[in-house]
Amino acid sequence: MENHLINHNNHLLASTLRLKANADARREARGYVSFTSYALPRITALLRAVLEEPEVDLQPIARKKFGDDLCLKLPRLLKESGSSEYIRQHLPRILSSLATDDRTSTLFAATTVKGIYINLRLSDSAIFRFLEDVLSTGSRYGESDMWRHWGIVVDYSSPNLAKSLHAGHIRSTIIGHIVSNLAEAAGAVVYRTNHVNDLGGVGYLIEGFDRWHHLLPSGSTPGQQLAALYLLFRSLQRLSDGGAPAPEFEASRDKVAACFPGVSTSASFLSAFAAYKSAAISIQERLERGDGEVVARWKTLVSWSLDEFQRFYQLLGVSIEFVLGESFYLPGALELIGGAVRSGAALVWTAEHAAEVEHRMSELLAREEISSPLFDSIVKEAKQDVGATVIPLSDRERVVILRADGVSIYTSRDLEAIRFRAQTFNPKRIVYEVGVEQNEHFTQLFAAARKLALCPADTELVHVAHESYLDASTKKKLSSRDGSSGVEELLSSTITYFKNKYGADAGFSSEETDRIARQLGVGSIIFNDIKKDKKYPVEVQADLSRMHEEFEKSGGAYVVYTACRARSIIRKWGKDLPSIESCAESASFDPAEIELIKEISVYPLKVADAARNDSPAILAQYLLDLARSYSSYYASFPVIKGDEVHNHRLVITKAVQTVLENGLLLCAIECPERI
């Protein structure tokens, strides 16, 4: 019999390979910006060459505090010789090399010894070169070739069929998207992947839609109807699982009567729901066997959900190229399980295995090496796993990959996903942006993948874990349902807030006002989310007016305003920027300007650091600090005042604008043309 699910997956595979080829070609066509072309990496490389020393530690310092700009240390020499010998023997040679080499003698205006450190003061020409880096690189300033030829799979969002995107999905989508942006900026080709759960409970949904489609809210989208159907099914399931006691049955009598006409007693409901459940399980089995009729109906439901998810993604400005659901990995997962058993890496867990675990744990308990609660937990799990196929990880830990009833679970499909991604994308890293509550799952998943050798040993498997959205009043995690409705309302109300506050009297067209309000509203929500490190929760106020105030205080809108202010100054100038050469001939820098230029120059390093640590917070904090620095600078150093124009300040302003706009774009925040 023809397997229509496998046919569908074959089409998805062909599409995936085409998308991969396109992604690879786009990455190469874009080209690369050399990391060592930027100021601080460039100077570091120069010092390595001049001093013939591979390890050079170069850190920016504040001229106002230290009188200089950079602090130089040679860690290897210091470690090998000790402080006294380093100061006596090596420092004089280092100073001489810096003074006599043409490349460094013009770069540094002064060198000062401070203990084991050498402080370096940059020449004005070197400072101007910092600005030239920004202006010549433009919209690509901050990109690098750090991860050139690296493929990186980033798995994020991962919603469930028929469920609304809730707060956890929104946070995963935001952070995962920005992590992907950072990796691309570092030179990698990124394969953005949405691992949709399109298998769980499908039989219940198909059977439920046939029975109850007339009960679903009219006027709503198919995706919204599907979400309503899921909630209806879950409420009936909870009633059935609880045995339908009298009080609960009475409270649900109207719903039960609508779903099961003629059912009027608790017993008859339990019988009717059991029949529905049996029919649903049969449909699920037909789907997994590739039955043509069921696969066609399932594909329709999947398309409804994906359309609903896309509405959120468009609002957030997110595009996830590779959408492969759990169904795609099901056939391969079953083959993987069989291969693991044949190789001996996996085994069917027996009562004898469980008894052996209990015996070993009893010995540990007797020696007081484990506690009684831990003993009980380990033994209970060992007995529960009897009949299942497992991958042993240690004496007390194993990963279940096939249930005792022969049904695969999401762990086995996750293992197949790792195998598929390793073979298809040949990635250096496979990154999962998923909530912190999945820590144990990914720890075990990665250990099992290593044991089965599903990917090369040097492929990084990374769980980027985020904390949850919390109700600010109770400090409790938002439920999936509350998180879904709350986030959607939060998005729309925040856009309205910015429209009312900043668009009413601005003189913009209605279309431009709507666009600016959306950019400010969505951008503020994103910035509020990523400003804190992902390991901290994000609190959501029930009073939305307080949330809107918090969004402004978090700084996202402030960074956008600062970028727009810098752009408005350049727009007011209305001419080509003065050349770096003309500025160097006619101006000298105030110490405050030098500090601002040095702050601009570390942007590529911040992008690289944020990419290495999968941390949008590093970039967000840098952008906020730079916006504050420029606002302070602008208040004390006018750029255009009447007929007086300071050319070098125009160049500094353009550099600030470039960095802020580039950084905001990496943070998935659009900067309006004007505010």
C-alpha positions as CSV (number, residue, x, y, z in Angstrom):
1,M,0.0,0.0,0.0
2,E,1.3,3.5,-0.9
3,N,2.4,5.5,2.1
4,H,1.3,9.0,1.6
5,L,3.0,10.3,4.7
6,I,6.4,9.2,3.3
7,N,5.5,10.7,-0.1
8,H,4.7,14.0,1.7
9,N,8.0,13.8,3.5
10,N,9.9,13.1,0.3
11,H,8.5,16.4,-1.1
12,L,9.5,18.2,2.0
13,L,13.0,16.7,1.8
14,A,13.4,17.9,-1.8
15,S,12.2,21.3,-0.8
16,T,14.6,21.4,2.2
17,L,17.6,20.6,0.0
18,R,16.6,23.4,-2.4
19,L,16.2,25.8,0.4
20,K,19.6,24.8,1.8
21,A,21.3,25.3,-1.5
22,N,19.7,28.8,-1.8
23,A,20.8,29.7,1.8
24,D,24.4,28.5,1.0
25,A,24.4,30.6,-2.2
26,R,23.1,33.7,-0.5
27,R,25.7,33.5,2.2
28,E,28.6,33.2,-0.3
29,A,27.1,35.9,-2.6
30,R,27.0,38.3,0.4
31,G,30.7,37.9,1.0
32,Y,32.5,38.5,4.3
33,V,33.9,41.3,6.3
34,S,37.3,40.4,7.8
35,F,37.2,40.6,11.6
36,T,40.9,41.7,11.7
37,S,40.0,44.7,9.5
38,Y,38.4,46.4,12.5
39,A,40.3,48.7,14.8
40,L,41.0,46.7,17.9
41,P,41.5,43.3,16.2
42,R,43.7,45.1,13.6
43,I,45.9,46.7,16.3
44,T,46.1,43.5,18.2
45,A,47.3,41.7,15.1
46,L,49.8,44.4,14.4
47,L,51.2,44.2,17.9
48,R,51.6,40.4,17.5
49,A,53.6,41.0,14.4
50,V,55.8,43.9,15.8
51,L,56.5,42.2,19.1
52,E,56.7,38.7,17.6
53,E,54.4,37.4,20.3
54,P,51.4,35.2,19.7
55,E,49.5,36.1,22.9
56,V,48.5,39.8,23.1
57,D,45.9,41.1,25.6
58,L,44.7,44.5,24.5
59,Q,41.9,46.3,26.4
60,P,40.3,49.7,25.9
61,I,40.7,52.1,28.9
62,A,39.3,55.5,29.6
63,R,41.6,58.4,28.7
64,K,39.9,60.6,31.2
65,K,40.8,58.2,34.0
66,F,44.1,56.8,32.9
67,G,45.4,59.4,30.4
68,D,45.6,56.7,27.7
69,D,43.4,54.6,25.4
70,L,44.6,51.0,25.4
71,C,46.2,48.7,27.9
72,L,48.7,46.1,26.7
73,K,49.7,42.9,28.4
74,L,51.6,39.8,27.1
75,P,50.2,36.9,29.1
76,R,52.5,34.2,27.9
77,L,55.7,36.1,28.7
78,L,54.3,37.3,32.0
79,K,53.5,33.7,33.0
80,E,56.8,32.2,31.9
81,S,59.1,34.9,33.5
82,G,57.1,36.2,36.5
83,S,56.3,39.8,37.2
84,S,59.7,41.0,38.3
85,E,61.6,39.4,35.4
86,Y,58.9,40.5,33.0
87,I,59.3,44.2,34.1
88,R,63.1,44.0,34.1
89,Q,63.8,42.1,31.0
90,H,60.8,42.2,28.6
91,L,59.2,45.7,29.1
92,P,62.3,47.7,27.9
93,R,62.4,45.5,24.7
94,I,58.7,45.9,24.1
95,L,58.9,49.7,24.5
96,S,61.8,49.9,22.1
97,S,60.0,47.8,19.5
98,L,56.9,50.0,19.7
99,A,59.0,53.2,19.4
100,T,61.2,52.1,16.5
101,D,58.7,50.3,14.3
102,D,57.2,52.6,11.7
103,R,53.8,50.9,12.0
104,T,53.4,51.6,15.7
105,S,55.4,54.8,16.2
106,T,52.8,56.7,14.2
107,L,49.9,54.7,15.7
108,F,50.6,55.6,19.3
109,A,51.2,59.2,20.5
110,A,52.6,58.0,23.8
111,T,53.4,54.8,25.8
112,T,53.4,54.6,29.6
113,V,54.5,51.8,31.8
114,K,52.1,51.0,34.7
115,G,53.5,48.0,36.6
116,I,53.2,45.0,34.3
117,Y,51.0,47.0,31.9
118,I,51.8,49.3,29.0
119,N,49.2,52.0,28.5
120,L,49.0,53.3,24.9
121,R,47.6,56.6,23.8
122,L,46.3,56.6,20.2
123,S,47.3,59.4,17.8
124,D,44.5,61.5,16.3
125,S,45.1,59.9,12.9
126,A,44.5,56.5,14.4
127,I,41.2,57.8,16.0
128,F,40.1,59.1,12.6
129,R,40.8,55.7,11.2
130,F,38.4,54.2,13.7
131,L,35.7,56.4,12.2
132,E,36.7,55.5,8.7
133,D,36.1,51.8,9.6
134,V,32.5,52.6,10.3
135,L,31.8,54.8,7.3
136,S,33.5,52.6,4.8
137,T,31.8,49.4,6.0
138,G,28.4,51.1,6.4
139,S,25.4,48.8,6.9
140,R,27.7,45.8,7.3
141,Y,29.8,47.3,10.1
142,G,29.9,44.8,12.9
143,E,29.8,41.7,10.6
144,S,32.8,39.4,10.6
145,D,34.2,36.2,9.2
146,M,34.7,34.7,12.6
147,W,32.4,31.7,11.7
148,R,33.1,31.6,8.0
149,H,32.3,28.2,6.5
150,W,30.3,27.3,9.6
151,G,26.8,25.9,9.2
152,I,24.6,26.5,12.2
153,V,21.1,25.1,12.7
154,V,18.9,27.1,15.1
155,D,15.7,25.4,16.2
156,Y,13.3,27.9,17.7
157,S,9.6,28.8,18.2
158,S,8.4,25.1,17.8
159,P,4.7,25.6,18.4
160,N,2.1,22.8,18.6
161,L,-0.6,22.0,16.0
162,A,-4.0,23.5,16.9
163,K,-2.6,25.5,19.8
164,S,-2.2,29.3,19.9
165,L,1.3,30.6,20.3
166,H,1.8,31.3,24.0
167,A,4.3,33.4,25.9
168,G,6.9,30.7,25.8
169,H,6.8,30.4,22.0
170,I,6.9,34.2,21.7
171,R,10.1,34.4,23.8
172,S,11.7,31.4,22.0
173,T,10.8,33.1,18.7
174,I,12.4,36.4,19.7
175,I,15.6,35.1,21.2
176,G,16.0,32.3,18.6
177,H,15.6,34.8,15.8
178,I,18.2,37.2,17.2
179,V,20.6,34.4,18.0
180,S,20.3,33.5,14.3
181,N,21.0,37.1,13.3
182,L,24.1,37.2,15.4
183,A,25.4,33.9,14.0
184,E,24.9,35.3,10.5
185,A,26.6,38.5,11.4
186,A,29.6,36.4,12.5
187,G,29.8,34.8,9.1
188,A,27.9,31.6,9.5
189,V,25.3,30.2,7.2
190,V,22.2,29.8,9.4
191,Y,19.5,27.3,8.9
192,R,16.5,28.7,10.8
193,T,14.3,25.7,11.8
194,N,10.8,25.5,13.2
195,H,10.2,22.0,14.7
196,V,6.4,22.0,14.8
197,N,4.7,19.4,16.9
198,D,2.2,18.2,14.2
199,L,1.6,14.6,15.5
200,G,0.4,14.8,19.0
201,G,-3.3,14.4,19.4
202,V,-4.0,14.6,15.6
203,G,-6.5,11.8,15.7
204,Y,-8.5,13.5,18.3
205,L,-8.6,16.7,16.3
206,I,-9.6,15.1,13.0
207,E,-12.3,13.0,14.6
208,G,-13.4,16.0,16.7
209,F,-13.6,18.3,13.7
210,D,-15.9,15.8,11.9
211,R,-18.2,15.6,15.0
212,W,-18.1,19.2,16.3
213,H,-17.2,21.7,13.6
214,H,-20.6,23.2,13.9
215,L,-19.9,24.1,17.5
216,L,-16.8,26.1,16.7
217,P,-16.9,29.9,16.7
218,S,-18.2,31.3,13.4
219,G,-16.4,34.2,11.9
220,S,-13.0,33.1,13.2
221,T,-10.1,31.9,11.0
222,P,-9.7,28.1,10.5
223,G,-6.6,28.2,12.7
224,Q,-8.6,29.9,15.5
225,Q,-11.3,27.3,15.1
226,L,-8.7,24.6,15.4
227,A,-7.4,26.1,18.6
228,A,-11.0,26.3,20.0
229,L,-11.5,22.6,19.0
230,Y,-8.4,21.7,20.9
231,L,-9.6,23.4,24.1
232,L,-13.0,21.7,23.7
233,F,-11.3,18.3,23.4
234,R,-9.1,18.9,26.4
235,S,-12.0,19.9,28.6
236,L,-13.8,16.7,27.7
237,Q,-10.7,14.7,28.2
238,R,-10.2,16.1,31.7
239,L,-13.8,15.3,32.6
240,S,-13.3,11.8,31.3
241,D,-9.9,11.3,33.0
242,G,-11.5,12.4,36.3
243,G,-14.3,9.9,36.0
244,A,-16.9,12.5,35.4
245,P,-18.0,12.9,39.0
246,A,-21.4,14.5,39.6
247,P,-20.5,18.1,40.3
248,E,-18.1,18.4,37.3
249,F,-20.6,16.5,35.0
250,E,-23.4,18.8,36.0
251,A,-21.2,21.9,35.3
252,S,-20.4,20.5,31.9
253,R,-23.8,19.1,31.0
254,D,-24.6,21.5,28.2
255,K,-21.2,21.1,26.6
256,V,-21.5,17.3,26.8
257,A,-25.0,17.3,25.4
258,A,-23.9,19.5,22.5
259,C,-20.9,17.2,21.7
260,F,-22.7,13.9,22.4
261,P,-26.4,14.3,21.6
262,G,-28.6,12.0,23.8
263,V,-26.0,11.6,26.5
264,S,-27.5,12.7,29.8
265,T,-25.6,10.7,32.5
266,S,-22.0,10.5,33.7
267,A,-21.8,6.8,32.7
268,S,-23.1,7.4,29.2
269,F,-20.7,10.2,28.7
270,L,-17.8,8.0,29.7
271,S,-18.9,5.4,27.3
272,A,-19.4,8.0,24.5
273,F,-16.0,9.6,25.1
274,A,-14.4,6.2,25.1
275,A,-15.9,5.5,21.6
276,Y,-14.7,8.9,20.4
277,K,-11.2,8.1,21.8
278,S,-11.1,4.7,20.1
279,A,-12.0,6.3,16.8
280,A,-9.4,9.0,17.3
281,I,-6.7,6.4,18.0
282,S,-7.6,4.5,14.9
283,I,-7.2,7.7,12.9
284,Q,-3.8,8.4,14.5
285,E,-2.7,4.9,13.5
286,R,-3.9,5.4,10.0
287,L,-2.0,8.7,9.8
288,E,1.3,7.1,10.9
289,R,0.8,4.2,8.4
290,G,0.4,6.9,5.7
291,D,-3.3,6.4,4.8
292,G,-4.1,8.7,1.9
293,E,-7.4,10.0,3.2
294,V,-6.1,10.8,6.7
295,V,-2.9,12.3,5.5
296,A,-4.9,14.7,3.2
297,R,-7.1,15.8,6.1
298,W,-4.1,16.1,8.4
299,K,-2.3,18.4,5.9
300,T,-5.3,20.7,5.8
301,L,-5.2,21.1,9.6
302,V,-1.5,21.7,9.6
303,S,-1.9,24.4,7.0
304,W,-4.5,26.1,9.1
305,S,-2.2,26.2,12.2
306,L,0.8,27.4,10.1
307,D,-1.2,30.2,8.7
308,E,-2.2,31.3,12.2
309,F,1.4,31.1,13.4
310,Q,2.5,33.2,10.5
311,R,0.3,36.0,11.6
312,F,2.4,36.3,14.7
313,Y,5.7,35.9,12.9
314,Q,4.8,38.7,10.5
315,L,4.0,41.0,13.3
316,L,7.4,40.3,14.9
317,G,9.2,40.5,11.6
318,V,10.3,36.9,11.8
319,S,10.8,34.4,9.0
320,I,11.7,30.8,9.7
321,E,12.8,29.1,6.5
322,F,12.8,25.4,7.4
323,V,9.5,24.2,8.8
324,L,9.7,20.5,9.4
325,G,7.3,18.9,11.8
326,E,7.7,15.9,14.0
327,S,5.9,13.9,11.3
328,F,8.9,14.4,9.0
329,Y,11.2,12.6,11.5
330,L,8.8,9.7,12.4
331,P,9.8,7.1,9.7
332,G,13.5,7.8,10.3
333,A,13.0,7.6,14.1
334,L,11.6,4.1,13.8
335,E,14.6,3.0,11.7
336,L,17.0,4.7,14.2
337,I,15.4,2.7,17.1
338,G,15.8,-0.5,15.2
339,G,19.4,0.2,14.4
340,A,20.2,1.2,18.0
341,V,18.8,-2.1,19.3
342,R,20.7,-4.1,16.7
343,S,24.0,-2.4,17.6
344,G,23.4,-2.9,21.3
345,A,23.3,0.8,22.1
346,A,19.6,0.4,23.0
347,L,17.8,-2.4,24.7
348,V,14.4,-3.5,25.7
349,W,14.1,-2.8,29.5
350,T,13.0,-5.8,31.5
351,A,11.9,-6.6,35.0
352,E,15.4,-8.1,35.5
353,H,17.0,-4.8,34.6
354,A,14.7,-2.9,37.0
355,A,15.6,-5.4,39.8
356,E,19.3,-5.0,39.1
357,V,18.9,-1.2,39.5
358,E,17.0,-1.6,42.7
359,H,19.8,-3.9,44.1
360,R,22.5,-1.4,43.2
361,M,20.6,1.5,44.6
362,S,19.9,-0.5,47.8
363,E,23.6,-0.8,48.3
364,L,24.1,2.9,47.8
365,L,21.3,3.7,50.2
366,A,22.8,1.4,52.8
367,R,26.1,3.3,52.5
368,E,24.1,6.6,52.8
369,E,25.5,7.6,49.4
370,I,21.9,8.5,48.2
371,S,18.9,9.6,50.1
372,S,15.7,7.6,50.6
373,P,13.6,9.9,48.3
374,L,16.2,9.6,45.5
375,F,16.2,5.8,46.0
376,D,12.4,5.7,45.7
377,S,12.4,7.9,42.6
378,I,15.1,5.9,40.8
379,V,13.5,2.5,41.6
380,K,10.0,3.8,40.6
381,E,11.3,5.0,37.2
382,A,13.2,1.7,36.6
383,K,10.0,-0.2,37.2
384,Q,7.9,2.1,35.0
385,D,10.2,1.7,32.1
386,V,9.8,-2.1,31.9
387,G,8.9,-3.1,28.4
388,A,10.2,0.2,26.9
389,T,13.2,0.4,24.6
390,V,15.8,2.6,26.2
391,I,19.4,3.9,25.8
392,P,21.3,3.4,29.0
393,L,23.4,6.4,29.9
394,S,24.6,5.4,33.4
395,D,23.8,2.9,36.2
396,R,20.8,4.9,37.2
397,E,19.8,6.9,34.1
398,R,18.5,5.9,30.7
399,V,16.5,7.5,27.9
400,V,13.3,6.0,26.7
401,I,13.0,6.0,22.9
402,L,10.1,3.6,22.4
403,R,7.2,3.0,24.8
404,A,6.2,-0.4,25.9
405,D,3.2,-0.3,23.6
406,G,5.5,0.2,20.6
407,V,4.7,3.9,20.1
408,S,7.6,6.3,19.4
409,I,7.9,9.4,21.5
410,Y,9.2,12.9,20.9
411,T,12.7,11.9,22.2
412,S,13.2,9.4,19.4
413,R,12.0,11.9,16.9
414,D,14.4,14.5,18.4
415,L,17.2,12.0,18.0
416,E,16.3,11.5,14.4
417,A,16.2,15.3,13.9
418,I,19.8,15.5,15.1
419,R,20.9,12.8,12.7
420,F,19.0,14.4,9.8
421,R,20.4,17.8,10.6
422,A,23.9,16.6,10.9
423,Q,23.8,14.7,7.6
424,T,21.8,17.4,5.6
425,F,23.3,20.6,6.9
426,N,26.7,19.5,8.1
427,P,26.5,22.1,10.9
428,K,29.2,23.1,13.3
429,R,26.5,23.9,15.8
430,I,22.9,22.7,16.4
431,V,21.2,25.2,18.7
432,Y,17.9,24.7,20.4
433,E,16.2,27.8,21.8
434,V,13.7,26.3,24.2
435,G,12.5,27.0,27.8
436,V,14.6,26.2,30.8
437,E,12.1,23.6,31.9
438,Q,13.4,21.4,29.1
439,N,17.0,21.3,30.6
440,E,16.8,17.7,31.6
441,H,15.4,16.6,28.3
442,F,18.2,18.2,26.3
443,T,20.9,16.9,28.7
444,Q,19.7,13.4,28.1
445,L,19.0,13.9,24.4
446,F,22.5,15.2,23.7
447,A,24.0,12.3,25.8
448,A,22.0,9.8,23.8
449,A,22.9,11.4,20.5
450,R,26.6,11.2,21.4
451,K,26.3,7.5,22.4
452,L,24.6,6.8,19.1
453,A,27.2,8.9,17.2
454,L,24.4,10.7,15.4
455,C,26.6,13.7,14.6
456,P,30.4,14.3,14.4
457,A,32.1,14.6,17.7
458,D,33.1,18.2,17.0
459,T,29.5,19.3,16.3
460,E,28.3,21.4,19.2
461,L,24.8,20.6,20.6
462,V,23.6,23.6,22.5
463,H,20.4,24.3,24.5
464,V,19.9,28.0,24.8
465,A,17.4,28.0,27.7
466,H,15.2,30.9,28.5
467,E,13.2,31.6,31.6
468,S,9.4,32.1,31.4
469,Y,7.0,35.0,31.3
470,L,5.6,35.6,34.8
471,D,2.5,37.2,36.1
472,A,3.9,40.2,37.8
473,S,1.4,40.1,40.7
474,T,1.7,36.4,41.6
475,K,5.2,35.7,40.3
476,K,3.8,32.5,38.7
477,K,4.4,31.3,35.2
478,L,1.7,32.3,32.8
479,S,-0.4,29.4,31.7
480,S,-0.4,28.6,28.0
481,R,-3.9,29.9,27.5
482,D,-3.3,33.1,29.4
483,G,0.1,33.6,27.8
484,S,-1.4,33.3,24.3
485,S,-4.3,35.8,24.8
486,G,-2.1,38.0,26.9
487,V,0.7,38.3,24.5
488,E,-1.6,39.0,21.5
489,E,-3.4,41.7,23.5
490,L,0.0,43.1,24.7
491,L,1.3,43.4,21.1
492,S,-1.8,45.2,19.8
493,S,-2.3,47.5,22.8
494,T,1.4,48.5,22.8
495,I,1.2,49.5,19.2
496,T,-1.9,51.5,19.9
497,Y,-0.1,53.2,22.9
498,F,2.8,54.4,20.7
499,K,0.4,55.5,18.0
500,N,-1.6,57.6,20.5
501,K,1.4,59.0,22.2
502,Y,3.7,59.9,19.3
503,G,1.6,59.8,16.2
504,A,-1.3,62.1,16.8
505,D,0.3,65.5,16.2
506,A,3.4,64.5,14.3
507,G,2.0,65.4,10.9
508,F,2.6,62.0,9.4
509,S,0.2,60.2,7.1
510,S,-2.1,57.6,8.6
511,E,-0.1,54.9,6.9
512,E,3.3,56.2,8.2
513,T,1.8,56.7,11.7
514,D,0.7,53.0,11.7
515,R,4.1,51.8,10.5
516,I,6.0,53.9,13.1
517,A,3.7,52.8,15.9
518,R,4.2,49.1,14.9
519,Q,8.0,49.6,14.8
520,L,8.1,51.3,18.2
521,G,5.6,49.0,19.8
522,V,7.1,45.7,18.6
523,G,10.6,47.0,19.1
524,S,10.0,48.0,22.7
525,I,8.5,44.6,23.5
526,I,11.5,42.8,21.9
527,F,14.1,45.1,23.7
528,N,12.3,44.6,27.0
529,D,12.6,40.9,26.5
530,I,16.2,40.7,25.5
531,K,17.7,43.5,27.7
532,K,17.6,41.0,30.6
533,D,19.7,37.9,30.2
534,K,17.6,35.0,29.0
535,K,18.2,33.2,32.3
536,Y,15.9,35.7,34.0
537,P,12.1,35.7,33.7
538,V,10.1,38.5,32.1
539,E,7.2,39.9,34.2
540,V,3.9,40.8,32.6
541,Q,1.6,43.2,34.3
542,A,-2.1,42.7,34.3
543,D,-2.5,46.5,34.0
544,L,-1.3,47.0,30.4
545,S,-0.8,50.8,30.9
546,R,1.9,49.9,33.4
547,M,3.5,47.5,30.9
548,H,3.6,50.2,28.3
549,E,5.5,52.4,30.7
550,E,7.9,49.6,31.5
551,F,8.6,49.1,27.8
552,E,9.6,52.7,27.5
553,K,11.7,52.6,30.6
554,S,13.5,49.4,29.4
555,G,15.2,51.5,26.7
556,G,14.3,50.1,23.4
557,A,12.4,53.2,22.3
558,Y,15.2,55.4,23.6
559,V,17.8,53.6,21.4
560,V,15.4,54.0,18.4
561,Y,14.9,57.7,19.2
562,T,18.7,58.3,19.5
563,A,19.3,56.6,16.1
564,C,16.5,58.8,14.6
565,R,17.9,61.9,16.2
566,A,21.3,61.2,14.7
567,R,19.7,60.5,11.3
568,S,17.8,63.8,11.5
569,I,21.0,65.7,12.1
570,I,22.5,64.2,9.0
571,R,19.3,64.9,7.1
572,K,19.4,68.5,8.3
573,W,23.0,68.8,6.9
574,G,21.7,67.7,3.6
575,K,25.0,67.3,1.9
576,D,27.7,64.7,1.4
577,L,29.6,64.0,4.6
578,P,32.9,65.7,5.0
579,S,35.8,63.4,4.2
580,I,37.9,61.9,7.0
581,E,41.0,63.6,5.5
582,S,39.5,67.0,5.7
583,C,38.3,66.5,9.3
584,A,41.8,65.3,10.3
585,E,43.4,68.4,8.8
586,S,41.0,70.9,10.5
587,A,40.0,69.4,13.8
588,S,41.3,67.8,17.0
589,F,39.3,65.7,19.4
590,D,38.0,66.5,22.8
591,P,38.7,63.6,25.3
592,A,34.9,63.0,25.4
593,E,34.8,62.5,21.7
594,I,37.7,60.1,21.8
595,E,35.8,58.0,24.4
596,L,32.7,58.0,22.2
597,I,34.7,56.9,19.2
598,K,36.4,54.1,21.1
599,E,32.9,53.0,22.3
600,I,31.8,52.9,18.7
601,S,34.9,50.9,17.7
602,V,34.1,48.0,20.1
603,Y,30.8,47.3,18.4
604,P,32.2,44.4,16.2
605,L,33.6,42.9,19.3
606,K,30.3,43.1,21.1
607,V,28.5,41.4,18.2
608,A,31.1,38.6,18.1
609,D,30.8,38.2,21.9
610,A,27.0,38.1,21.8
611,A,27.2,35.4,19.0
612,R,29.7,33.3,20.9
613,N,27.5,33.4,24.0
614,D,24.1,33.1,22.2
615,S,23.3,36.2,24.2
616,P,21.2,39.0,22.7
617,A,21.4,40.8,26.1
618,I,25.1,41.6,25.5
619,L,24.2,43.5,22.3
620,A,21.1,45.2,23.8
621,Q,23.0,46.6,26.8
622,Y,25.8,47.9,24.5
623,L,23.3,49.7,22.3
624,L,21.6,51.3,25.3
625,D,25.0,52.4,26.7
626,L,26.0,53.9,23.3
627,A,22.7,55.7,23.0
628,R,23.2,57.2,26.4
629,S,26.8,58.2,25.6
630,Y,25.8,59.9,22.4
631,S,22.9,61.8,24.1
632,S,25.3,63.1,26.7
633,Y,27.8,64.0,24.0
634,Y,25.2,65.8,21.9
635,A,24.0,67.9,24.8
636,S,27.5,69.2,25.3
637,F,28.9,69.3,21.8
638,P,26.5,70.8,19.2
639,V,27.0,69.4,15.7
640,I,25.1,72.1,13.8
641,K,24.4,75.4,15.6
642,G,23.1,78.1,13.4
643,D,25.6,78.6,10.6
644,E,28.4,76.9,12.5
645,V,29.0,73.3,11.5
646,H,31.6,71.0,13.1
647,N,32.5,68.6,10.4
648,H,34.1,65.9,12.6
649,R,31.0,65.9,14.8
650,L,28.9,65.2,11.7
651,V,31.2,62.2,11.0
652,I,30.9,61.0,14.6
653,T,27.1,61.4,14.5
654,K,26.9,59.4,11.2
655,A,29.0,56.6,12.9
656,V,26.7,56.5,15.9
657,Q,23.6,56.3,13.6
658,T,25.2,53.5,11.6
659,V,26.1,51.4,14.7
660,L,22.7,51.9,16.4
661,E,20.7,51.1,13.2
662,N,22.9,48.0,12.5
663,G,22.6,46.8,16.1
664,L,18.8,47.4,16.2
665,L,18.4,45.4,13.0
666,L,20.3,42.5,14.5
667,C,17.9,42.7,17.4
668,A,15.0,42.4,15.0
669,I,14.0,46.0,15.7
670,E,13.1,48.3,12.8
671,C,14.2,51.9,13.0
672,P,11.6,54.3,11.6
673,E,12.8,56.8,8.9
674,R,11.7,59.6,11.3
675,I,9.8,60.1,14.5
